[in-house]
Amino acid sequence: MGIEFQILDALQKIHTPILDKCMAAITSLGNAGIIWIILAAVLLIYPKTRKTGIIVAAALIVDLILCNVILKNLIARTRPYDINTAVQIIIAKPHDYSFPSGHTAASFASVAALYLAGAKKGWKIAGVLAVLIAFSRLYFYVHFPTDVLGGIVFGILSGVIGYKIVKKKIG
């Protein structure tokens, strides 16, 4: 865990009031997966994008079960700010466990789902946002780097599983 704290502590040195506000806005987009849920809902409205919306929704459901219900409670990893209490947390402290990063997992589940669904431009834009959300979780000292890495891995896995479920059920 030493190198993980070194990374997190190094990120504490780049804080500025403007960057804090920007990162807070970015991280809030991932709260409860709201930006991705809204995206899925919008995609579901239009017949042309409905199948993509179903795939994104399926990926988010798989992610919720895999990451938030199973893995977080099974692994029960303490958050970095609970170990290094000298760091001042400037956003609301999450009350669940640290591994994997739920914000990151939901983001990358959506990106993978968009990619697999064939959303040519959409997955790239979503990918940039997903990377920013993942980075914000490190910036705010609420996740270890391996939590974010785990979120990426399990998010992509959730996207693949969601895609395969939809392809099997509706083709």
C-alpha positions as CSV (number, residue, x, y, z in Angstrom):
1,M,0.0,0.0,0.0
2,G,3.0,2.3,0.3
3,I,3.2,3.2,-3.4
4,E,-0.5,3.8,-3.5
5,F,-0.3,6.4,-0.7
6,Q,2.7,7.9,-2.5
7,I,0.5,8.4,-5.6
8,L,-2.4,9.8,-3.6
9,D,-0.2,12.1,-1.6
10,A,1.5,13.4,-4.8
11,L,-2.0,14.2,-6.2
12,Q,-2.7,16.3,-3.1
13,K,0.1,18.7,-4.2
14,I,-1.8,19.6,-7.5
15,H,-4.9,20.9,-5.8
16,T,-6.1,24.4,-6.6
17,P,-9.5,26.0,-5.9
18,I,-10.4,26.0,-9.6
19,L,-9.3,22.4,-10.1
20,D,-11.1,21.4,-6.9
21,K,-14.4,22.8,-8.3
22,C,-13.8,21.2,-11.7
23,M,-13.0,17.8,-10.2
24,A,-16.0,18.1,-7.8
25,A,-18.3,18.6,-10.8
26,I,-16.7,15.7,-12.6
27,T,-16.9,13.3,-9.7
28,S,-20.5,14.3,-9.0
29,L,-21.5,13.1,-12.5
30,G,-20.5,9.6,-11.3
31,N,-22.5,9.8,-8.1
32,A,-24.9,6.7,-8.1
33,G,-23.9,6.3,-11.8
34,I,-26.4,9.2,-12.6
35,I,-24.8,10.4,-15.8
36,W,-24.8,6.8,-17.2
37,I,-28.3,6.2,-16.1
38,I,-29.4,9.4,-17.8
39,L,-27.5,8.4,-20.9
40,A,-29.2,4.9,-20.9
41,A,-32.6,6.5,-20.4
42,V,-32.1,9.0,-23.3
43,L,-30.9,6.2,-25.6
44,L,-33.9,4.1,-24.7
45,I,-36.3,6.9,-25.8
46,Y,-35.3,6.9,-29.5
47,P,-36.0,3.8,-31.6
48,K,-32.7,4.2,-33.4
49,T,-30.7,4.0,-30.2
50,R,-33.0,1.8,-28.1
51,K,-30.9,-1.3,-28.4
52,T,-27.8,0.6,-27.3
53,G,-29.7,2.0,-24.4
54,I,-30.7,-1.6,-23.4
55,I,-27.1,-2.7,-23.6
56,V,-25.9,0.2,-21.4
57,A,-28.7,-0.4,-18.9
58,A,-27.9,-4.1,-18.8
59,A,-24.2,-3.3,-18.2
60,L,-25.1,-0.9,-15.4
61,I,-27.3,-3.6,-13.7
62,V,-24.5,-6.2,-14.0
63,D,-22.0,-3.6,-12.6
64,L,-24.3,-2.8,-9.7
65,I,-24.7,-6.4,-8.7
66,L,-21.0,-7.4,-9.3
67,C,-19.3,-4.3,-7.8
68,N,-21.6,-2.7,-5.3
69,V,-23.5,-5.8,-4.0
70,I,-20.9,-8.5,-4.2
71,L,-17.3,-7.2,-4.4
72,K,-17.4,-4.2,-2.1
73,N,-19.0,-6.2,0.7
74,L,-16.8,-9.3,0.1
75,I,-13.5,-7.4,0.0
76,A,-14.5,-4.7,2.5
77,R,-11.5,-2.5,1.9
78,T,-11.0,0.6,4.0
79,R,-10.9,3.9,2.2
80,P,-7.5,5.8,2.1
81,Y,-8.9,8.8,4.1
82,D,-9.8,6.4,6.9
83,I,-6.2,5.2,7.1
84,N,-4.4,8.5,6.5
85,T,-6.6,10.8,8.6
86,A,-4.2,13.8,8.1
87,V,-5.7,14.4,4.6
88,Q,-8.7,16.8,4.6
89,I,-11.5,15.4,2.4
90,I,-13.2,18.2,0.5
91,I,-16.2,16.2,-0.9
92,A,-18.8,14.2,1.0
93,K,-17.1,11.0,2.4
94,P,-18.5,7.9,0.8
95,H,-20.0,5.5,3.4
96,D,-19.4,2.2,1.5
97,Y,-16.2,0.2,1.0
98,S,-13.3,1.3,-1.3
99,F,-12.7,-1.7,-3.7
100,P,-13.7,-1.5,-6.5
101,S,-14.4,2.2,-7.3
102,G,-18.1,2.2,-8.1
103,H,-17.8,5.5,-10.0
104,T,-15.1,4.1,-12.2
105,A,-16.8,0.7,-12.7
106,A,-20.1,2.3,-13.8
107,S,-18.2,4.6,-16.1
108,F,-16.2,1.9,-17.8
109,A,-19.2,-0.5,-17.9
110,S,-21.0,2.2,-19.9
111,V,-18.0,2.9,-22.2
112,A,-17.6,-0.9,-22.9
113,A,-21.3,-1.2,-23.6
114,L,-21.3,1.7,-26.0
115,Y,-18.2,0.4,-27.7
116,L,-19.7,-3.1,-28.1
117,A,-23.0,-1.7,-29.2
118,G,-21.2,0.1,-32.1
119,A,-21.7,3.7,-30.9
120,K,-18.8,5.0,-33.0
121,K,-18.4,8.5,-31.6
122,G,-20.3,8.0,-28.3
123,W,-17.9,5.5,-26.7
124,K,-15.0,7.9,-27.2
125,I,-16.7,10.8,-25.6
126,A,-17.8,8.6,-22.8
127,G,-14.3,7.2,-22.5
128,V,-12.8,10.6,-21.9
129,L,-15.5,11.3,-19.2
130,A,-14.8,7.9,-17.6
131,V,-11.1,8.6,-17.3
132,L,-11.8,12.0,-15.7
133,I,-14.3,10.5,-13.3
134,A,-11.7,7.7,-12.4
135,F,-9.0,10.3,-11.9
136,S,-11.3,12.4,-9.7
137,R,-11.6,9.6,-7.3
138,L,-7.9,9.5,-6.7
139,Y,-7.7,13.3,-6.7
140,F,-10.2,13.4,-3.8
141,Y,-8.4,10.7,-1.8
142,V,-11.5,8.5,-1.7
143,H,-10.0,5.5,-3.6
144,F,-6.6,3.8,-3.9
145,P,-5.2,3.4,-7.4
146,T,-5.9,-0.3,-7.3
147,D,-9.6,0.5,-6.5
148,V,-9.7,2.5,-9.6
149,L,-7.9,-0.1,-11.6
150,G,-10.3,-2.7,-10.3
151,G,-13.2,-0.5,-11.2
152,I,-11.9,-0.3,-14.8
153,V,-11.5,-4.1,-15.0
154,F,-14.8,-5.0,-13.4
155,G,-16.6,-2.2,-15.3
156,I,-15.4,-3.4,-18.7
157,L,-16.3,-7.0,-17.6
158,S,-19.8,-5.7,-16.7
159,G,-20.1,-4.0,-20.1
160,V,-19.1,-7.2,-21.9
161,I,-21.5,-9.3,-19.8
162,G,-24.4,-6.8,-20.3
163,Y,-23.7,-6.8,-24.0
164,K,-23.7,-10.6,-24.2
165,I,-27.0,-10.9,-22.2
166,V,-28.7,-8.5,-24.5
167,K,-27.3,-10.1,-27.7
168,K,-28.5,-13.5,-26.5
169,K,-32.0,-12.3,-25.5
170,I,-32.8,-9.9,-28.3
171,G,-30.1,-10.5,-30.9
